[in-house]
Amino acid sequence: MDKAALYKAINDAQFSVEEFEAPPRVFGSWHVVFNRGNQKFRIVYDGRDSFLSLERNRTLNDWEDNTYVVSTTMSSEQKIMQINSWLLNIAKKFD
């Protein structure tokens, strides 16, 4: 994942990045936690199963799946496009 493009997408949608983690030797998996105000979200990429998901934080360590896509055939650019779409949809709820 192009981390700079991911951060740009999140910041352009008026969210703030809290955490990015991409553990080595975990099939390319990563997650990013971001927020706006008191609302916290997480995007997770499961490299082993090729799932890209958006989750909403309900309480400490309690994440609710909002949506996901199977990203087996998605390029990095297509993943960013999908993430942009999710970010724009959730950002509308703040306007």
Phi and psi in radians as a Rosetta constraint file:
Dihedral C 1 N 2 CA 2 C 2 CIRCULARHARMONIC -1.378 0.35
Dihedral N 2 CA 2 C 2 N 3 CIRCULARHARMONIC 1.718 0.35
Dihedral C 2 N 3 CA 3 C 3 CIRCULARHARMONIC -1.033 0.35
Dihedral N 3 CA 3 C 3 N 4 CIRCULARHARMONIC -0.678 0.35
Dihedral C 3 N 4 CA 4 C 4 CIRCULARHARMONIC -1.109 0.35
Dihedral N 4 CA 4 C 4 N 5 CIRCULARHARMONIC -0.727 0.35
Dihedral C 4 N 5 CA 5 C 5 CIRCULARHARMONIC -1.161 0.35
Dihedral N 5 CA 5 C 5 N 6 CIRCULARHARMONIC -0.665 0.35
Dihedral C 5 N 6 CA 6 C 6 CIRCULARHARMONIC -1.111 0.35
Dihedral N 6 CA 6 C 6 N 7 CIRCULARHARMONIC -0.841 0.35
Dihedral C 6 N 7 CA 7 C 7 CIRCULARHARMONIC -1.090 0.35
Dihedral N 7 CA 7 C 7 N 8 CIRCULARHARMONIC -0.692 0.35
Dihedral C 7 N 8 CA 8 C 8 CIRCULARHARMONIC -1.082 0.35
Dihedral N 8 CA 8 C 8 N 9 CIRCULARHARMONIC -0.793 0.35
Dihedral C 8 N 9 CA 9 C 9 CIRCULARHARMONIC -1.048 0.35
Dihedral N 9 CA 9 C 9 N 10 CIRCULARHARMONIC -0.765 0.35
Dihedral C 9 N 10 CA 10 C 10 CIRCULARHARMONIC -1.154 0.35
Dihedral N 10 CA 10 C 10 N 11 CIRCULARHARMONIC -0.808 0.35
Dihedral C 10 N 11 CA 11 C 11 CIRCULARHARMONIC -1.176 0.35
Dihedral N 11 CA 11 C 11 N 12 CIRCULARHARMONIC -0.668 0.35
Dihedral C 11 N 12 CA 12 C 12 CIRCULARHARMONIC -1.093 0.35
Dihedral N 12 CA 12 C 12 N 13 CIRCULARHARMONIC -0.494 0.35
Dihedral C 12 N 13 CA 13 C 13 CIRCULARHARMONIC -1.537 0.35
Dihedral N 13 CA 13 C 13 N 14 CIRCULARHARMONIC 0.186 0.35
Dihedral C 13 N 14 CA 14 C 14 CIRCULARHARMONIC 1.218 0.35
Dihedral N 14 CA 14 C 14 N 15 CIRCULARHARMONIC 0.534 0.35
Dihedral C 14 N 15 CA 15 C 15 CIRCULARHARMONIC -1.876 0.35
Dihedral N 15 CA 15 C 15 N 16 CIRCULARHARMONIC 2.826 0.35
Dihedral C 15 N 16 CA 16 C 16 CIRCULARHARMONIC -2.030 0.35
Dihedral N 16 CA 16 C 16 N 17 CIRCULARHARMONIC 2.332 0.35
Dihedral C 16 N 17 CA 17 C 17 CIRCULARHARMONIC -1.344 0.35
Dihedral N 17 CA 17 C 17 N 18 CIRCULARHARMONIC 2.268 0.35
Dihedral C 17 N 18 CA 18 C 18 CIRCULARHARMONIC -1.743 0.35
Dihedral N 18 CA 18 C 18 N 19 CIRCULARHARMONIC -0.666 0.35
Dihedral C 18 N 19 CA 19 C 19 CIRCULARHARMONIC -2.765 0.35
Dihedral N 19 CA 19 C 19 N 20 CIRCULARHARMONIC 2.454 0.35
Dihedral C 19 N 20 CA 20 C 20 CIRCULARHARMONIC -2.286 0.35
Dihedral N 20 CA 20 C 20 N 21 CIRCULARHARMONIC 2.285 0.35
Dihedral C 20 N 21 CA 21 C 21 CIRCULARHARMONIC -2.377 0.35
Dihedral N 21 CA 21 C 21 N 22 CIRCULARHARMONIC 2.294 0.35
Dihedral C 21 N 22 CA 22 C 22 CIRCULARHARMONIC -2.412 0.35
Dihedral N 22 CA 22 C 22 N 23 CIRCULARHARMONIC 1.437 0.35
Dihedral C 22 N 23 CA 23 C 23 CIRCULARHARMONIC -1.054 0.35
Dihedral N 23 CA 23 C 23 N 24 CIRCULARHARMONIC 2.433 0.35
Dihedral C 23 N 24 CA 24 C 24 CIRCULARHARMONIC -1.178 0.35
Dihedral N 24 CA 24 C 24 N 25 CIRCULARHARMONIC 2.621 0.35
Dihedral C 24 N 25 CA 25 C 25 CIRCULARHARMONIC 1.068 0.35
Dihedral N 25 CA 25 C 25 N 26 CIRCULARHARMONIC 0.610 0.35
Dihedral C 25 N 26 CA 26 C 26 CIRCULARHARMONIC -2.171 0.35
Dihedral N 26 CA 26 C 26 N 27 CIRCULARHARMONIC 0.847 0.35
Dihedral C 26 N 27 CA 27 C 27 CIRCULARHARMONIC 1.047 0.35
Dihedral N 27 CA 27 C 27 N 28 CIRCULARHARMONIC 0.382 0.35
Dihedral C 27 N 28 CA 28 C 28 CIRCULARHARMONIC 1.393 0.35
Dihedral N 28 CA 28 C 28 N 29 CIRCULARHARMONIC 0.213 0.35
Dihedral C 28 N 29 CA 29 C 29 CIRCULARHARMONIC -1.194 0.35
Dihedral N 29 CA 29 C 29 N 30 CIRCULARHARMONIC 2.678 0.35
Dihedral C 29 N 30 CA 30 C 30 CIRCULARHARMONIC -2.776 0.35
Dihedral N 30 CA 30 C 30 N 31 CIRCULARHARMONIC 2.892 0.35
Dihedral C 30 N 31 CA 31 C 31 CIRCULARHARMONIC -2.591 0.35
Dihedral N 31 CA 31 C 31 N 32 CIRCULARHARMONIC 2.687 0.35
Dihedral C 31 N 32 CA 32 C 32 CIRCULARHARMONIC -2.318 0.35
Dihedral N 32 CA 32 C 32 N 33 CIRCULARHARMONIC 2.319 0.35
Dihedral C 32 N 33 CA 33 C 33 CIRCULARHARMONIC -1.860 0.35
Dihedral N 33 CA 33 C 33 N 34 CIRCULARHARMONIC 2.333 0.35
Dihedral C 33 N 34 CA 34 C 34 CIRCULARHARMONIC -2.516 0.35
Dihedral N 34 CA 34 C 34 N 35 CIRCULARHARMONIC 2.836 0.35
Dihedral C 34 N 35 CA 35 C 35 CIRCULARHARMONIC -2.586 0.35
Dihedral N 35 CA 35 C 35 N 36 CIRCULARHARMONIC 2.916 0.35
Dihedral C 35 N 36 CA 36 C 36 CIRCULARHARMONIC -2.528 0.35
Dihedral N 36 CA 36 C 36 N 37 CIRCULARHARMONIC 2.096 0.35
Dihedral C 36 N 37 CA 37 C 37 CIRCULARHARMONIC 1.086 0.35
Dihedral N 37 CA 37 C 37 N 38 CIRCULARHARMONIC -2.274 0.35
Dihedral C 37 N 38 CA 38 C 38 CIRCULARHARMONIC -1.692 0.35
Dihedral N 38 CA 38 C 38 N 39 CIRCULARHARMONIC 0.145 0.35
Dihedral C 38 N 39 CA 39 C 39 CIRCULARHARMONIC -1.659 0.35
Dihedral N 39 CA 39 C 39 N 40 CIRCULARHARMONIC 2.226 0.35
Dihedral C 39 N 40 CA 40 C 40 CIRCULARHARMONIC -2.104 0.35
Dihedral N 40 CA 40 C 40 N 41 CIRCULARHARMONIC 2.431 0.35
Dihedral C 40 N 41 CA 41 C 41 CIRCULARHARMONIC -2.319 0.35
Dihedral N 41 CA 41 C 41 N 42 CIRCULARHARMONIC 2.869 0.35
Dihedral C 41 N 42 CA 42 C 42 CIRCULARHARMONIC -2.508 0.35
Dihedral N 42 CA 42 C 42 N 43 CIRCULARHARMONIC 2.369 0.35
Dihedral C 42 N 43 CA 43 C 43 CIRCULARHARMONIC -1.905 0.35
Dihedral N 43 CA 43 C 43 N 44 CIRCULARHARMONIC 2.261 0.35
Dihedral C 43 N 44 CA 44 C 44 CIRCULARHARMONIC -2.136 0.35
Dihedral N 44 CA 44 C 44 N 45 CIRCULARHARMONIC 2.301 0.35
Dihedral C 44 N 45 CA 45 C 45 CIRCULARHARMONIC -1.970 0.35
Dihedral N 45 CA 45 C 45 N 46 CIRCULARHARMONIC 2.050 0.35
Dihedral C 45 N 46 CA 46 C 46 CIRCULARHARMONIC -1.663 0.35
Dihedral N 46 CA 46 C 46 N 47 CIRCULARHARMONIC 1.776 0.35
Dihedral C 46 N 47 CA 47 C 47 CIRCULARHARMONIC -1.182 0.35
Dihedral N 47 CA 47 C 47 N 48 CIRCULARHARMONIC -0.517 0.35
Dihedral C 47 N 48 CA 48 C 48 CIRCULARHARMONIC -1.203 0.35
Dihedral N 48 CA 48 C 48 N 49 CIRCULARHARMONIC -0.807 0.35
Dihedral C 48 N 49 CA 49 C 49 CIRCULARHARMONIC -1.758 0.35
Dihedral N 49 CA 49 C 49 N 50 CIRCULARHARMONIC -0.018 0.35
Dihedral C 49 N 50 CA 50 C 50 CIRCULARHARMONIC 1.008 0.35
Dihedral N 50 CA 50 C 50 N 51 CIRCULARHARMONIC 0.853 0.35
Dihedral C 50 N 51 CA 51 C 51 CIRCULARHARMONIC -1.909 0.35
Dihedral N 51 CA 51 C 51 N 52 CIRCULARHARMONIC 2.403 0.35
Dihedral C 51 N 52 CA 52 C 52 CIRCULARHARMONIC -2.057 0.35
Dihedral N 52 CA 52 C 52 N 53 CIRCULARHARMONIC 2.136 0.35
Dihedral C 52 N 53 CA 53 C 53 CIRCULARHARMONIC -2.315 0.35
Dihedral N 53 CA 53 C 53 N 54 CIRCULARHARMONIC 2.671 0.35
Dihedral C 53 N 54 CA 54 C 54 CIRCULARHARMONIC -1.972 0.35
Dihedral N 54 CA 54 C 54 N 55 CIRCULARHARMONIC 2.263 0.35
Dihedral C 54 N 55 CA 55 C 55 CIRCULARHARMONIC -2.259 0.35
Dihedral N 55 CA 55 C 55 N 56 CIRCULARHARMONIC 2.604 0.35
Dihedral C 55 N 56 CA 56 C 56 CIRCULARHARMONIC -1.935 0.35
Dihedral N 56 CA 56 C 56 N 57 CIRCULARHARMONIC 2.397 0.35
Dihedral C 56 N 57 CA 57 C 57 CIRCULARHARMONIC -1.460 0.35
Dihedral N 57 CA 57 C 57 N 58 CIRCULARHARMONIC 2.147 0.35
Dihedral C 57 N 58 CA 58 C 58 CIRCULARHARMONIC -1.613 0.35
Dihedral N 58 CA 58 C 58 N 59 CIRCULARHARMONIC -0.860 0.35
Dihedral C 58 N 59 CA 59 C 59 CIRCULARHARMONIC -2.549 0.35
Dihedral N 59 CA 59 C 59 N 60 CIRCULARHARMONIC 3.078 0.35
Dihedral C 59 N 60 CA 60 C 60 CIRCULARHARMONIC -0.881 0.35
Dihedral N 60 CA 60 C 60 N 61 CIRCULARHARMONIC 2.141 0.35
Dihedral C 60 N 61 CA 61 C 61 CIRCULARHARMONIC 1.073 0.35
Dihedral N 61 CA 61 C 61 N 62 CIRCULARHARMONIC 0.376 0.35
Dihedral C 61 N 62 CA 62 C 62 CIRCULARHARMONIC -2.129 0.35
Dihedral N 62 CA 62 C 62 N 63 CIRCULARHARMONIC 1.782 0.35
Dihedral C 62 N 63 CA 63 C 63 CIRCULARHARMONIC -1.874 0.35
Dihedral N 63 CA 63 C 63 N 64 CIRCULARHARMONIC 2.355 0.35
Dihedral C 63 N 64 CA 64 C 64 CIRCULARHARMONIC -1.888 0.35
Dihedral N 64 CA 64 C 64 N 65 CIRCULARHARMONIC 2.183 0.35
Dihedral C 64 N 65 CA 65 C 65 CIRCULARHARMONIC -1.164 0.35
Dihedral N 65 CA 65 C 65 N 66 CIRCULARHARMONIC 2.221 0.35
Dihedral C 65 N 66 CA 66 C 66 CIRCULARHARMONIC -1.698 0.35
Dihedral N 66 CA 66 C 66 N 67 CIRCULARHARMONIC -0.729 0.35
Dihedral C 66 N 67 CA 67 C 67 CIRCULARHARMONIC -2.911 0.35
Dihedral N 67 CA 67 C 67 N 68 CIRCULARHARMONIC 2.801 0.35
Dihedral C 67 N 68 CA 68 C 68 CIRCULARHARMONIC -2.663 0.35
Dihedral N 68 CA 68 C 68 N 69 CIRCULARHARMONIC 2.832 0.35
Dihedral C 68 N 69 CA 69 C 69 CIRCULARHARMONIC -2.363 0.35
Dihedral N 69 CA 69 C 69 N 70 CIRCULARHARMONIC 2.603 0.35
Dihedral C 69 N 70 CA 70 C 70 CIRCULARHARMONIC -1.449 0.35
Dihedral N 70 CA 70 C 70 N 71 CIRCULARHARMONIC 2.125 0.35
Dihedral C 70 N 71 CA 71 C 71 CIRCULARHARMONIC -1.939 0.35
Dihedral N 71 CA 71 C 71 N 72 CIRCULARHARMONIC 0.428 0.35
Dihedral C 71 N 72 CA 72 C 72 CIRCULARHARMONIC -0.914 0.35
Dihedral N 72 CA 72 C 72 N 73 CIRCULARHARMONIC -0.794 0.35
Dihedral C 72 N 73 CA 73 C 73 CIRCULARHARMONIC -1.740 0.35
Dihedral N 73 CA 73 C 73 N 74 CIRCULARHARMONIC 0.128 0.35
Dihedral C 73 N 74 CA 74 C 74 CIRCULARHARMONIC -1.476 0.35
Dihedral N 74 CA 74 C 74 N 75 CIRCULARHARMONIC 2.343 0.35
Dihedral C 74 N 75 CA 75 C 75 CIRCULARHARMONIC -1.357 0.35
Dihedral N 75 CA 75 C 75 N 76 CIRCULARHARMONIC 2.982 0.35
Dihedral C 75 N 76 CA 76 C 76 CIRCULARHARMONIC -1.023 0.35
Dihedral N 76 CA 76 C 76 N 77 CIRCULARHARMONIC -0.686 0.35
Dihedral C 76 N 77 CA 77 C 77 CIRCULARHARMONIC -1.125 0.35
Dihedral N 77 CA 77 C 77 N 78 CIRCULARHARMONIC -0.692 0.35
Dihedral C 77 N 78 CA 78 C 78 CIRCULARHARMONIC -1.201 0.35
Dihedral N 78 CA 78 C 78 N 79 CIRCULARHARMONIC -0.615 0.35
Dihedral C 78 N 79 CA 79 C 79 CIRCULARHARMONIC -1.107 0.35
Dihedral N 79 CA 79 C 79 N 80 CIRCULARHARMONIC -0.763 0.35
Dihedral C 79 N 80 CA 80 C 80 CIRCULARHARMONIC -1.080 0.35
Dihedral N 80 CA 80 C 80 N 81 CIRCULARHARMONIC -0.703 0.35
Dihedral C 80 N 81 CA 81 C 81 CIRCULARHARMONIC -1.070 0.35
Dihedral N 81 CA 81 C 81 N 82 CIRCULARHARMONIC -0.755 0.35
Dihedral C 81 N 82 CA 82 C 82 CIRCULARHARMONIC -1.103 0.35
Dihedral N 82 CA 82 C 82 N 83 CIRCULARHARMONIC -0.783 0.35
Dihedral C 82 N 83 CA 83 C 83 CIRCULARHARMONIC -1.076 0.35
Dihedral N 83 CA 83 C 83 N 84 CIRCULARHARMONIC -0.747 0.35
Dihedral C 83 N 84 CA 84 C 84 CIRCULARHARMONIC -1.000 0.35
Dihedral N 84 CA 84 C 84 N 85 CIRCULARHARMONIC -0.754 0.35
Dihedral C 84 N 85 CA 85 C 85 CIRCULARHARMONIC -1.067 0.35
Dihedral N 85 CA 85 C 85 N 86 CIRCULARHARMONIC -0.808 0.35
Dihedral C 85 N 86 CA 86 C 86 CIRCULARHARMONIC -1.067 0.35
Dihedral N 86 CA 86 C 86 N 87 CIRCULARHARMONIC -0.800 0.35
Dihedral C 86 N 87 CA 87 C 87 CIRCULARHARMONIC -1.069 0.35
Dihedral N 87 CA 87 C 87 N 88 CIRCULARHARMONIC -0.752 0.35
Dihedral C 87 N 88 CA 88 C 88 CIRCULARHARMONIC -1.112 0.35
Dihedral N 88 CA 88 C 88 N 89 CIRCULARHARMONIC -0.676 0.35
Dihedral C 88 N 89 CA 89 C 89 CIRCULARHARMONIC -1.146 0.35
Dihedral N 89 CA 89 C 89 N 90 CIRCULARHARMONIC -0.754 0.35
Dihedral C 89 N 90 CA 90 C 90 CIRCULARHARMONIC -1.338 0.35
Dihedral N 90 CA 90 C 90 N 91 CIRCULARHARMONIC -0.493 0.35
Dihedral C 90 N 91 CA 91 C 91 CIRCULARHARMONIC -1.159 0.35
Dihedral N 91 CA 91 C 91 N 92 CIRCULARHARMONIC -0.551 0.35
Dihedral C 91 N 92 CA 92 C 92 CIRCULARHARMONIC -1.039 0.35
Dihedral N 92 CA 92 C 92 N 93 CIRCULARHARMONIC -0.525 0.35
Dihedral C 92 N 93 CA 93 C 93 CIRCULARHARMONIC -1.233 0.35
Dihedral N 93 CA 93 C 93 N 94 CIRCULARHARMONIC -0.255 0.35
Dihedral C 93 N 94 CA 94 C 94 CIRCULARHARMONIC -1.660 0.35
Dihedral N 94 CA 94 C 94 N 95 CIRCULARHARMONIC -0.260 0.35
